[in-house]
Amino acid sequence: MTFATCDLCDANEDKLGTAALAVLPPVFISFGKRQVFSGPARTLKVHEDNVLVRSTLETAGDGQVLVVDGGGSLRCALVGGNLGVLAQKNGWAGIVVNGCVRDSAELNACDIGVRALALHPQRSVRKGVGERDISVSIAGVTIAPGAWIYADADGVLVASEKLANTA
């Protein structure tokens, strides 16, 4: 990756705070080997149920970032080590979870980037309830399918389209 979120903010200052470019609140913890990742978003909206997360990560990622709106629930994990391995195997660049993950040592061994609110040892239920490929809202920031996600140690950006001068 050849970008820094700070530089992207500076170069696109006129877009900040609009639908063209937003910064997710600094509440996410970083996991995985990739501290820097970007790609177009695939979106899911689920509540304490990770069946759609698994089925999506079973498909070819093609460098995309899976954005999982778990409603900010801190009552169970939506992604764990097995799903991290699946994401790596299928070519996903990263996963952003508005909720919890588990198996931190296993996630940290995966060659993907993961951002989540917290760790939780309990797995989710498996009912298959949720929606995919819809606009989701995380902490007041709308993320549409296909929006570009840029993440590094300084934060996570959401852009309506790929920003210039990024790999």
HUHUCOR-V775139 format. One record per residue. N is the residue number from 1. RES is the residue in three letters. PHI is phi as a letter, one per 30 degrees, with the letter a starting at -180 (* if undefined). PSI is psi as a letter, one per 20 degrees, with the letter a starting at -180 (* if undefined). Layout:
{{N & RES & PHI & PSI} {N & RES & PHI & PSI}}
This chain:
{{1 & MET & * & q} {2 & THR & b & l} {3 & PHE & b & r} {4 & ALA & b & p} {5 & THR & d & h} {6 & CYS & d & g} {7 & ASP & d & h} {8 & LEU & d & g} {9 & CYS & d & g} {10 & ASP & d & g} {11 & ALA & d & i} {12 & ASN & b & k} {13 & GLU & e & h} {14 & ASP & d & h} {15 & LYS & c & i} {16 & LEU & e & p} {17 & GLY & i & j} {18 & THR & c & a} {19 & ALA & d & i} {20 & ALA & d & h} {21 & LEU & a & p} {22 & ALA & b & q} {23 & VAL & c & p} {24 & LEU & d & q} {25 & PRO & e & q} {26 & PRO & d & m} {27 & VAL & c & j} {28 & PHE & c & p} {29 & ILE & c & q} {30 & SER & c & p} {31 & PHE & b & r} {32 & GLY & i & r} {33 & LYS & d & h} {34 & ARG & d & o} {35 & GLN & d & h} {36 & VAL & b & p} {37 & PHE & a & q} {38 & SER & a & r} {39 & GLY & l & r} {40 & PRO & d & q} {41 & ALA & d & p} {42 & ARG & c & p} {43 & THR & c & q} {44 & LEU & b & q} {45 & LYS & b & o} {46 & VAL & b & r} {47 & HIS & b & o} {48 & GLU & h & k} {49 & ASP & b & p} {50 & ASN & c & j} {51 & VAL & d & g} {52 & LEU & d & h} {53 & VAL & d & g} {54 & ARG & d & g} {55 & SER & d & h} {56 & THR & d & g} {57 & LEU & d & i} {58 & GLU & d & i} {59 & THR & c & r} {60 & ALA & d & p} {61 & GLY & d & h} {62 & ASP & h & k} {63 & GLY & i & j} {64 & GLN & d & r} {65 & VAL & c & p} {66 & LEU & d & p} {67 & VAL & c & o} {68 & VAL & c & o} {69 & ASP & d & n} {70 & GLY & c & j} {71 & GLY & i & j} {72 & GLY & i & j} {73 & SER & d & p} {74 & LEU & c & k} {75 & ARG & c & i} {76 & CYS & a & r} {77 & ALA & c & q} {78 & LEU & c & i} {79 & VAL & b & p} {80 & GLY & b & a} {81 & GLY & e & g} {82 & ASN & d & h} {83 & LEU & d & h} {84 & GLY & d & g} {85 & VAL & d & g} {86 & LEU & d & g} {87 & ALA & d & g} {88 & GLN & d & g} {89 & LYS & d & h} {90 & ASN & c & j} {91 & GLY & i & k} {92 & TRP & d & q} {93 & ALA & d & h} {94 & GLY & a & r} {95 & ILE & b & p} {96 & VAL & c & p} {97 & VAL & c & o} {98 & ASN & d & m} {99 & GLY & l & b} {100 & CYS & c & q} {101 & VAL & b & r} {102 & ARG & b & r} {103 & ASP & h & l} {104 & SER & e & h} {105 & ALA & d & g} {106 & GLU & d & g} {107 & LEU & d & g} {108 & ASN & d & i} {109 & ALA & d & i} {110 & CYS & d & q} {111 & ASP & d & m} {112 & ILE & b & r} {113 & GLY & c & p} {114 & VAL & b & p} {115 & ARG & b & p} {116 & ALA & a & r} {117 & LEU & d & h} {118 & ALA & a & r} {119 & LEU & c & q} {120 & HIS & a & p} {121 & PRO & d & i} {122 & GLN & d & p} {123 & ARG & d & r} {124 & SER & d & r} {125 & VAL & d & r} {126 & ARG & b & n} {127 & LYS & c & i} {128 & GLY & i & k} {129 & VAL & c & p} {130 & GLY & l & a} {131 & GLU & b & q} {132 & ARG & b & q} {133 & ASP & h & l} {134 & ILE & b & r} {135 & SER & d & p} {136 & VAL & b & r} {137 & SER & b & p} {138 & ILE & c & o} {139 & ALA & h & l} {140 & GLY & i & i} {141 & VAL & c & p} {142 & THR & d & p} {143 & ILE & b & o} {144 & ALA & c & q} {145 & PRO & e & p} {146 & GLY & j & i} {147 & ALA & d & q} {148 & TRP & c & p} {149 & ILE & c & p} {150 & TYR & b & p} {151 & ALA & b & p} {152 & ASP & a & a} {153 & ALA & d & h} {154 & ASP & c & i} {155 & GLY & l & a} {156 & VAL & b & p} {157 & LEU & c & q} {158 & VAL & b & o} {159 & ALA & c & q} {160 & SER & d & h} {161 & GLU & a & r} {162 & LYS & d & p} {163 & LEU & d & q} {164 & ALA & d & q} {165 & ASN & i & k} {166 & THR & b & q} {167 & ALA & d & *}}
